[in-house]
Amino acid sequence: MKEYLKSKESVMSDLGVTANGLTSSQADSQLQKFGKNKLAEGKKDSLFKRFLLQLADPMIIILIVAAVISAITATFGGEGEGYADVIIIMFVVLVNAILGVYQESKAEKAIEALQEIAAATSKVIRDGKLVEVKSEDIVIGDIVVLEAGDSVPADCRIIESASMKIEESALTGESVPVSKIADIINPLGSDDIPLGDRKNMCYMGSSVAYGRGKAVVVATGMDTEMGKIADALTKAKDEETPLQLKLNQLSKILSFIVLGICLFIFAFDVVRSLIVGDSLTLQSTLSFFMVAVSLAVAAIPEGLAAVVTIVLSIGVTKMSKRNAVIRKLTAVETLGCTQIICSDKTGTLTQNKMTVVEHRGTDEKLLATAMALCCDAELQKDGTVKGEPTEAALVAYADTLGLKKYEIEKTFPRVGEAPFDSGRKMMSTVHKTENGFVQYTKGAPDVVLSLCTSAYLDGTIVPMTDEIRQAIIDSNKEMADKALRVLCAAMRTYKEQPDNEASSLEKDLCYIGLTGMIDPVRPEVVDAIKQCKTAGIRPIMITGDHKDTAVAIAKQLGIIDDNHKAITGSELNKMSDEELDARIEEFSVYARVQPEHKVRIVQTWKRKGMITAMTGDGVNDAPSIKNADIGVGMGITGTDVTKNVADMVLADDNFATIVSAVDEGRRIYDNIRNSIQFLLSSNLSEVLSIFFATLLGFTLFEPVHLLWVNLITDCFPALALGLEKGDPDIMKRKPRDSKEGIFAGGLGADCAYQGIMVTVLTLVAYVLGIVMANGSPMSLKEVFAVNDVTAPFLHQNGMTMAFLTLSMAEIFHSFNMRSRRQSIAKMGSINWYLVGAMALSLFLSTIVIYVPFLSNAFDFAHIDAREYFTALALAFLVIPIVEIVKFIQRK
């Protein structure tokens, strides 16, 4: 029901309420019918459910199955050592799940924050008396009494307004309080009126900045505009980021590959056993299972989730030092591929502080004095100004000229006034002077100028002529064309104190001058917009302000250079989704929009496959922030609602901070991709080593060996790769395609040849380990016939050398991964984290071989120095081999 298009009498009649308000019984009845004036709470997942969701990952499930099989093997095989596998595997699973639950950042608090915005108590008229009730007990039909400073408790139709202005920036994005009226509004040919132009309505979550009034409640709870925002928040889905999607795809692919290889190896072992005539016992079947489990453990990069999480966490810490507070880890990499940034104007691109930027008049100090005295804003001793934003700007303007209002008022005390009235569009104040009294009038230039019969020019009062009047009109137009809010000041002197009637005061005025004010742009944002464009990111302004103002600000920032690139919410309403899809790229500025428009704009860009960010500070930004791929809230001016649904919060409210966050996001994604390549090539070498060893009929590694390599040896270098410095031209590249797969750009082929390379070196190390321990030459047939039953010492020696070569080859290979194509000799900088990771991994690998209780648990031999350094030399070969391949690839 569009109450703003109806008269106040009609609305009250429809609601069955009189000027005396509802009776107590009517209020109780309405409360039973419509419920409390509260916002519905969103459903929350329990901590236990979130934990279980972490365990639902296919790779985690395979690990759990591996642990169960290990437990069965240990139980039936009577081997106590088998339980070590179970403990290690389950430890990995639990740590990953706990990390996931801990780092997850949900937006359920948004609804609670919305509830806090709603007023706690309100004054209403019931049974003909003014009473104070809890805001949640207000019902449709209640008549609310509003005064300056009050919060509006529900959506209301105004029935009485005495110069009432309401601050609605949280809902509409408009920085200036809106003057409210009780009259019916003419939609001027349209069938609806934008929320920001409904001057006879007031909405839950807004507040009275000036004046007083009465309003009848027409909507409560979830039916209010604030309720629609809350509803949009609960319906908005938390979508997975591009990296999450790719890792999930990789997880599924690996799972199918692992299951396929495991089944093949198990079947192969069973068939081979039957062919050679061995009896198929429970013990042999379980040993075949353990080989399959080894493969599963080898194929799954257990450390991948932890590495990605930790690299992102380190990135988050670095970003926080740059004033970008990340609330959701995955937001870091999403920033790296952001293509569209939809930004709210007020408080984000601008300072949310009306400021006088231009003036016209020959005596600036007189102009500033008139403007400061003819308003109700007050300058505080600490230099801040309290009051309605427009008037506060005038007082601050006078202060910049050395005219402190509290001092001027001592010289010119106010003795009378005609308050501002939306009908007159001006206000007047009378002040005592040494020689009598002076009246200052400020208001809309066209109205005030029409009452002027003289002008103050160059220290002299001269009669108003058509020439002077036209010059003033031209000045007014010039400033208005720049989207400045223009006010005119005039004066009149008296020997005796005049009465306070506006009709007798506001005539025969003397023109003083004009002031033009605007909510100015943040100076640093201009450069940030340029950097965005250089980085292939398109900035979009979305605001509740008027089109002229929005266009002027957008041109100043460099967002647009043509007025045709701007569109209003009303024009947007007339477009179908299909038409908007076709024309969305034409527009860079959206003015007079409502919350649902913002969501629609974000969703349209997303339908076009664009990774979209939305920045903002008001409640009206919250739904679109949650719907965007990455939501950016403002830390200082932002509402709790916005901050709670945002993926990232700017601690300094600086749009330019987003640019440095994008830079960091791109660097982190590149590094994570290098880490993934390193881990996958390492895991591939493990899978191929186990696979070929099984085909040849010997056991190369046990599951616990592979877990050690994956979690201890591989994780540290992978983390160090995540700390590499970014390329110098990282912000000159276009955003990467979010659909680009992990293996794009030849990464898959690189993983394949590097995995085969390490596999060959590992198998060679196994063979050399047996031959060197044997002390005399052996044929390959004799080497492959060695196992833990026929020659346990030789088998242990070969397995130990293979383990050392595999773990150290992967360490050395991490240096290759600092750059996919560039030679490590030409890298310039040294990654000391990687050097430290190499030293630590070598130390730990050495300890697990030579510390008795560890080597016994891992079934390792204490290899001698000659064997030890032979294994290291084999491992080091990965660097020259990859360098040769890189050289060929560069050619």
N, C-alpha and C positions, 0 to 999 in steps of 0.2 A: 504494500500500500504506500503510495507516494504522498506522504503527508505534506511535503514541502510545496506541492502543487495545489493544496487545498487551503481554504481560509482557516484561521485558528478556531473560529466558531464551529465550522464543519467538522474539524478533527475532534474537538471536545464532545460534540454531539454524537459522533460515531463511537466514541469511547464511553459515552454515558456518564460524563463527569461535568461538574459545575465549577465555578470559581472557588467554592468552598472545599474542593477536593473530594476524594473518596471518603466514604464512611469506613470505620474500622472493619465492619463485617464485609463490605465490598473488597477491601484490601486483603482480608483473609481468604476470601473466595478466589480472588485473582492469583494469590500465592499458591493455593491448592491447584489451580488450573494450569498455570504456566511455570510453576516451580521457582526456585531461588534465582536471584539475579547474579548467577555465577557462571564462570566458563567451565565447560566439561573438561575433565582431566583425561589425558592420553593414557593408553594402556602401556605398562612397562613390562619388559621381560625380566624375569627373576634372575638373580646372579647365577643360579644353578642352570637355568635354561641357556644363558649366554655361554656358560662353560661347555655345555653339551654341543652347542652350535659350533664352537671352536673345534670339537672333536669330529665334526661331520665332514671335514676335509678328506677327500679320497686318499691322499698320501698318508695322512694320520691314521686312517682306518687300516691301510696296508701295514703300517708299523705296529698297530695293536695286534693284528692277526699274526704278524711275525713274532711278537712277544708271547702270544698264546701258544704258538707252535714250539717256540723255544722252551716254554714252561713244560709242555707235554714231553718234549725230547728229554729234558733234564730229569723229569719224574720217572719216565719209563726206562731211560738209559742208566739211571742211577748215578749220573754225573753231577755232582754239586756245583762244578764250575759253570754248568749251563745256565744256572740261575743268574749269573753275572750279566749275561745277555739280556735277560728279562728285565733286570733292574735298570740297566743302562737305557734300553729302549723305552721303558715306561717313564723314566726320568725325562727323556727327550720330549715325549708326548705331553707330559704334565707341564713342563716349563713352557713349551710352545703355547699350550692352551691358556695358562695363567697369564702369560705375556699378552696374548690376544685380548683376554677379558679386561686386563688392566689398562691397555692402551686405547681400547674402544671408547669413543666419545659420542654419547647419544644426546638427543635434543629434548628429552622429556621435561626438563626444567623450564622450557619455554612457556608452557601453559601456566606453570606456577608464577612465573614472572609477569605474565599477562594479568593474572589475578591480583598481583600486588599493585599493578598500575591502577586498577579500579579503586574508587574512593572507599574509605573505610566506613564513614558515616555521612549522612546527607540530611538536609533540612527539607521537609515536605509539609504540605498543607493537608491535614486529614480532619474530618469532622469540623472544618472551618477554623482549625487551630494550627499554628506553626509548631511542628514537633520534629525531633531529631530521631532518625531511625538508622539501623544498619543498612548499608548500601545493598547488601544481598537480599534484604527484605523489601526492597522497592519493587512495585508492581506496575504493570501497564495501567495508565489512567491517573497515576500519582502526579500531583503538581509539585515540582521541585523548585525551591527558591535558591537562586544562584547569586553569589557575590564574588568580588575580586579575590583570587586565591583558592576558590573552591574547585574541586575536581568534579567533572560531570559524571554522574554515576551510571547513566544508561543513555540510550538514544532518545532524544526528546524533540518535540516541536515547540519552538519558542512562542509564548503567548504574550510576553511583555518584555521590553528591552529598554533600559535607560543607559544609553551609550555603552552597551555591553560589547566587549571584544573577547573572543575566545582563541586561545593558542591551540592550533590543530596540527602543528608541524609533524608530530609523531604519526598522524594518520594521513595527512595530505602532502607533507614535505614542504609546505609553504612556510617561510620563516617569519612572516609578519602576521600578528593576530588578526582575525577576521571580525569586522564589525557585524553585529547580529541585529536582525529586525524581526518584527512579529508579523509583517505583512505577507501576503501571498506572493510567490515568485512567478514571473512570466517566463516560460521556457524559450520564448522567441523562436517559434517555429519548430523547435525540436520536441521530441516526445519525452526527453529526460534532461536532467541537469547534473553535471559532474559534482561529486561529493564536496569538493572545495568551494563550489559556488552556491551551495545550499545555505544561504545566509539566514534562513529562518529555522535552521536545525542545529542541534549540538549533539555531540557523540561521546559515548563512553570512552574514557581514557584521555579526553582533552581537558583543558583547564581554563577558568575564567581569568583573563589578564587585566580586565578593566571594566568598571561599571557594575551593573547588577541587572537581574531579570528573573522572569519566571518561565518555566517550560513544563509541558505535559509529557509524560513518558509514553513512548509509542513502541519501544522494543526493549527487551531485557535479555540478559544472559547470552546464549549462543545465537540469538536472533539479531543481536546488535552488529554493527560494522566490525567492532573488535572481535565479536564472536565468530564472524565469517573468517577473520584472519586466523583465529585459534583453530577453526575447523580446517582451514587450508593447511595449517601446520601439521595437524594430526593425519591428514590424508596424503601429504607429500611423502614420497618414498625416499628412503636413504639408498641412493644408487651407488653401485660399485664404481670405483675410479678405473681409468684405463689400465693402470698397472695391476690392480686387483683382478680385473677381467683377464689380463694376459697370464698372470700367475695361476689363476684358476684353470684357464685353458691348458697351460703347461702341465698343471697338476693332473688334469684328466688324461691328457695324452700320455704322460709318464705312467699313470696308473694302468692304462690299457697295455702299454708296452711291457711294463713290469709283469702284469698278469700273464700276458702272452708268452714272454720268455720263461717265466717260472713254470708254467704248464708244460712248455716244450722241454725244458731241462728235466723236469720231474718225469715226464713220459719217456724221454730219451734214456735216463738212468734206469728206469724200470725195464724198458725193452732190452737195453744192453745187458742188464743183469740176467734176464731170461735167456737171451741168445747165448751168453757165455756159460750158461748152465748153473748160475748161482741160485740158491733158494731165496725166495722173496719173503723174508721174515719181517716182523714188526720193527725190529731194530734197524734193518737195512732200509725199510720204507721211511722210517723217521730220519735216517741219515740223508736220504734223497730229499726229504722235505727241507732239511737244514741247508742243503746246497741251494734249493730254490729260495729259502729265506735269505741266504747270503746275497743272492742276486737282487732280491727286493730291497734289501738294505743298501746295496751298492748303487742301485738305480735312483733311489730317492735321495735328493739333496736335503738331508735333515736340517742342515744349518741355514738353508735358504731363507725360511721364514724369519729366523732370528736375525740373520744378517740384514735383510731388508728392513726389519723393524728397528734395529740398532742404528743403521745408516740414516734412516729417516729421523730417528730420535736425535742424533748428533746434529743433523740439519736443522731440526726444530730449535735446538739450543743456540746455534749460530744465528738463526733468524730472530730469535727473541732479543739478541743483542742489537739487532737492527730494527727493533720495535715492532716486529711482526710476530704475534703470539699465535702459535698453531694449536688449535684445539683437537684436530683430527690428523693423525700422522699421515694418512694417505693424501691429505690436501697438498702436501709438499710436492709430490710428483705431478699432481694434477695441474698445479700452477705452471709447470714446465711446458705443458701443451695447450695452455689457455689461448684461445683465438679471439674471444669477445669478452670485454669487460663492461658490463652494464652498471653504471654508477649513478647513485642518487646525487642530485646537485647540492641541496642544502646540507651544510656541515661536512660534506665529503670533498666536493670540488671547490666549494666556497667556505667562508669562515663562520657561517651561521651567526653573523654579527653585523647588523645594519650599520653602515658607515657613510658619513657625508663625504663625497668625493669631489663635488663641484659646487660652485656658488656663483650667483650673479648679483651684482649690487656694488655701489661705489664705496660703501663703508662696511667692511666685513665684520668688524667688532660690534657695530650696532646690530647687524643682522644676526650674529651669533647670540648677542644678549637677548634680543627679542625672542628668538627661537627657544633659548634655554629657560627664560622666565615664563613663556606661554606654554608650559607643559607641566605634567605632574611627576615626571621622573626626577630622581634625586641623586646627586653626586655624593658618594661616600668619602670619608676621610682617606681610605686606602686607594682611592682613584677609580674604584669600580662604580658602576651606575645601576641603580635599581629602578625598574619601571618597564613600561611597555617598550618593545624594541625600537620603534620609530622615534619615540620621544627620547629614549636613552641615547640614540645616535646623535640627537641634537645637543643634548647636555654634554656628551663626550666631545663633540665638535667644538663647543665653546671652551671646554677645558683645554683643548689643544692650542687655543689662542691665549691661554693664560687667564681665562674668565671662569673662575670656579663658582658654580651656581650658589653654594651656601654663603659665599661672600657677597655676590651680587644681590642676593635676597635681603641682606642686612641693609644695603643702600637703597634698594627698591622693594620694600615689603609688599606682598600681595594683599590687597584690601577688598577685592571683588573679582568675580569671574562669571562668564557665560560658558558652561561646560561644553565639550564637544558633542555635537549631535550629527548623526548620519544624514539627516535631512538638510541641515545647513552646511555640512562638510567643513566646519571650522570651529575654532574655540577662541575665546578672548579672555584676557586677564587684565585687571586694573592694578596699578602699583603706585604707591606714594613716592613723590620726589621732593626735592628741596623747594621747587617752585609751584607744586601742585600735584597733579596726577598724570600718569601716562598709561595708555591702553595699548597692549600688544595683541595682535590677532594673527593666527597662523591657520592655514588650511589649503584646500585645493586651489591652485593658481587661477583657474578660470573664474571661480566664485569670488575669491578675495579681490582679484584685480577689477572685477565688475563694480566693486564697492569703493574703489579708490578714485579720489578726485584730485590727488596731488601725488608727487613722487619726491623722494629724498635723493638728490643727485649731487655728488661732490660737495657735501656739507651744506647744501641749500635745499629748502623745500620749494619746488616749482610746480605749477599747475600741470595736471595730466593732459597731455595732448595725444592725438591719434598716432603721431609718430613715435612717441615714447611708449604708448600702449602696444603698438605693433612690434616694437623692438623687444618688449618683455614677452609677448606671445611667441615670437620667433625663438627667444632664448629657452622658453618653456618647452617648445617643440624639439629643439635641438637636444635638450637633456632627456626628454621623454623617449626620443628615438634611440637613445643609448640604453633604454630600459631602466633609466633611473626613476626612483620615486621622488617626484618634485613637490615641494611645499613652498608656499609664498608667505612672506611676513609683511605686516603693515602696522602702522601705529596711529594714535590719535592722542592729543594732549587736552587736559582740562584744568581749569583753575579750581573748580569744586568737584568733589567726588561724585561721579555719575551713578545712576542705579544699575542693577545687574541684568536688566532686560536686554536680550540679544538684539531685539529690533531697534532699540535706541542706541546701543553701543556700536553695532556693526554697520556704519555708514560714514560717509565723508572721511574715508581713511587715507592715509599717506603711505604709498608703496615704499618698502625698504629694499627687498631683494628676494632671490630664490635660492633654495638649497636643493641639491640633487643627491640622493643617497641610494646605495645598493648594497646587497650582501656581497662583498668583494671576493674575488677568486683567491685561492691560496697561491702565493707567488711560485712555489716550487712545483705546482701541478702542471704549469705550462711545459716545463722541461720533461716532466714525467709522461705527458701525452705524446711529446715528440719521440721519446724513447720507446713508448708502446708501439708507435707506428713503424719505427725502425725495426723493431723486433717482430713485425708482422701481426701485431695485436690491434684490434679495432676497438676504440673507446666509444661507448654509447651513453648519452645522458638521458636519465629518466627522472622526471620531477613533477611535483604537484603544482609548481609555479606557473604563471601565465606564459604563453608562447613567446611573446616579445622579450620578456626577461630571460627565458631559457635560451633563445637564439643569441641574444647579446652576450651572455656568459659563454656559450659554446663557441662563438666566433673569437672571443677573447682568448679562450683556451686553445683554439686551433682544432677543435673537434669537427666543426663544419666551416665551410666558406660560402654556403648558399642557403638562403631561407627555405628553399624547397625541400631541404633534407630534414625539416622539422614537421611534426604531426601532433595533433592533440588527442586526448582520450576520447572525445566525442567522435572525431573522425575515425578513430580506431574501432569504436563500437559499430560503425557502419560497415566495416570490412568483415567478410567471412574469413574463416581460417585458411581457406584455399587462396583467397586474394592476398592475405597477409603473408602467407608462405611465398607467394610469387613476388611480393614487393618489399619484403622485410629489409633487403639490402639497400633500398633507397633512403632509409631513414637513419639518422644518427642522433636525433633529439626527439624526445617524447615529452609533451607538456600537458598539464592538467590531467594527469593520470590518477587512477585509483588502484588500490592494491591488486585487484584481479587482473588489471591491465599489465602490471609488472610481471606477474606470473605468466601471463599469455605471451609476452614478448620473449621472456627467457625460454619458454617451452618451444616457441617457434624457431628460435635460433638453434635449439638442441635438435629439433626435427631435421634441420638442415645439416646435421652432423657436426655442428660447431661445439667445441668445449667452451662452456660459458661460465664466466664469473659474474657475481652480482655484489656490488658494494653498497653499503647504506648504514644509516644509524637509527632511523625511526621505526616504530612498530609496523608502519606500512611496508617496510622493506622485508620483514621477516619471512612471509610465505615465499617470495621470489628468491630470497637468500637460501632457503632450504631446498627449493626446486632446482637451483643452479648447480652446475657441476662442482663449483666451489663458491661458498658464501663468505664474504668478507665484511665483518662488522667493525664499528668504530669504538675504540676503547674509552675515549673521554666523553663524547657527546652521545654515544650509542645507548639505546635502552637495553635493559637486561634481556628482553625478549630476543632482540637482534643478536646480542652477544652469545646467547645460549644456543641459537640455531646455526651460528656461523662456524665455518671450518677454520677460519683465521680471523683474528682480531687485531686491528692496527692500534698499538698502544699510544701512538702519537696522532691518531686520526689523519695521518698524512697519506694522501693518494700516492705520492712518490714512493712510499715504502713498498707498495705493491710491486713496483718495478724491480727493486732489489730482491724481493721475495721470488719473483719470476726467474730472475737470474740464478738464484740459489736453487730453485726447483729444477731448472734445466740441468745445472751442474750435477745435482743429486741423481737425476734420472740417468744421465750418461754414466755416472759411476756405478749405479745399481745394475745397469745393463752390462757393464764390464765385469761386475761381480758375478752376475748370472752366467755369463759366458765362461768365466773361470770355473765356477762350480759345476756347470753342466759338462764341460769338456773333461773335468776331473772325474765326475761320476760316470761318464761314458767310458773312460779308460778302465774304471773299476769293473763295470759291467762286462766289457769285452774281455778283460783279463780272466774273470770268473767263467765267462761263457767258453772261451777257448780252452781253459784249464779243464773244464768239465768234459768237453769234447775229447780232449786228449787223455782223460781218465785220472786226473790227480786233483787234490784240493789245494788251491792257491792261498785263499784267505778264509778266515772264519768270520761270522757276522760281527763279532766284537771288534775285530781289526778294522773293518770298514766303518763302523760307527765312530771309532777313534779318529780315523782319517777325515771323515765327513764333518765331525763336530769339533775336533781339536785342531788337527793340522790345517784343514781348509778354511775354517771360520775366521781365523785371525788375519790371513792375507786378504780374504774377501772383504773384511771390515776395513783393512788398510786401503784397499782399492776404492772403497766408498768415500775415502777422505782425500782423494786426488783433487788438485786444483782444476778449475774449469778452463776450457779453451778461451783464449782472449776474445774471439769473435762470437762468443756464445749468444750475445744479445743482438747480433746482426743476422742471425739465422731466422728463417721463418719457423713458426711453431711446428713441431713434428705432428704427423697425422696420428690422431688417437687410435685409428684402426690399424696402424702399422704394427705388425707382429713382432714378437721378441726376436725372431730369427731373421728379421728384415736386414737388408744390406750385406748379405753373405755371412751373417753370424752363424747360421746353421752349418754351412760348409766348413767354416773355421773350427767350430766345435768338433766336427767329424774328424778332420785330419789331425787335430791336436789330441783328440782322444785315442786315435789309433797309434799315434807316435808314442804316447806314454804307455800304452798297452804293450807295445813291442819292447820298450826298455824294461818294463816290469817283468815280462816273461824271460828276457835275457838275463836279468838279475837273478831270477829263480834258478835258472839253469846253472849259472856261474856259481851260485851259492852251494848247490849240491856237488858240483864238480870240485870246487875249492875245498869243501869239507871232506870230500872223499880222498883227496890227495893224489889222485891219479886220473887220467882221462877216462871219460865215459861216453858211450853213444847216446844219442837222443832217446832211443828206445829204452835204454837202461835208466836214463834220467826220469823219463815220464812214468816208469814203473815204480818209482820211489813213492811211498806213502807213509802215513803215521803208524802202520802196522809192520810193513816189511823193513823199513829203515827209518825209525822215528827221528834219530839225530840228524840224518841228512835232510829229511823232510823239513824239520824245524829250521835248519840252517838256510835252506833255500827260501822258505817262507819268510824268514826274518829279513834276508837281503831284499826280497821282493817288496816287503812292507816298507823298508827304509828307502828304497829307490822310488816307490810309488809316492810316498808322503813327501819326500824331498823334491821329486820331479814336479809335483804340484806347487810346492813352494817357489821353486825357480820359475815355474811357468807364470806365477802371479806377476813377476816383473815384466814378462812379455805383455801382460794384459793392461799395463798402464796406458798403452795406446794400441788401438787395433791395427794401425798401419805404420805409425812412425817408429823408427829405430830407437831402442832404449838408450843408445849411446848419444842420441841427439835430443833427449828430453829436457836437458837444461837443469831443471830442479831435481832434487832428490826427495823421494817420499820416505821420510824417516820412520813413519808408521810401518811401512812395508819392510824396511830393514829390520825394525824391531820384531815384526811378526815372523820374519825368517829366523831370526836368532831364537825366539821363543819356541817356534815349532821344532827347530833342530834340537833344542835342549830337551823338550818334552818327548820327542821321538827317541832320543838317545836314552833318556831315563827309563822309558817303558821297555827298552831292550836290556838294560844293564842292572836295574834295580830288581833284586831277586823276586820279591813277592809280586811285583808287577809283571815281570817276564814270565813267571809261572802261570799267572792268571791268563796271560795272553798266549801262552804256549810258545814262547820265543826262545831262541838259542842265544848264548852270549858270543856273538861273532867277534873275530879278532880284528885288529886295526887294518890289516890288508883288505879284508872283506868289507869292512866299514867304509873305507875310502873308495873302494871299487864301486860300491853302491852309490856313493855321493857323486862320483865321476860320471856314472851312467845318468844320474838324475840331472846333472848340470848340462848334459847334451841338449836338453829341450831349448835352451837359449840360442845357441848357434843355429839349430835346425829352424826355429821359428823366424829368426832374423833373416835367413836365406829366403824363406817363403814370403816374408814381408817385402823383401827387396824385389822379388819377382812380381808381387801384387802391385807395388808402386809403379813398376814399369808398364 
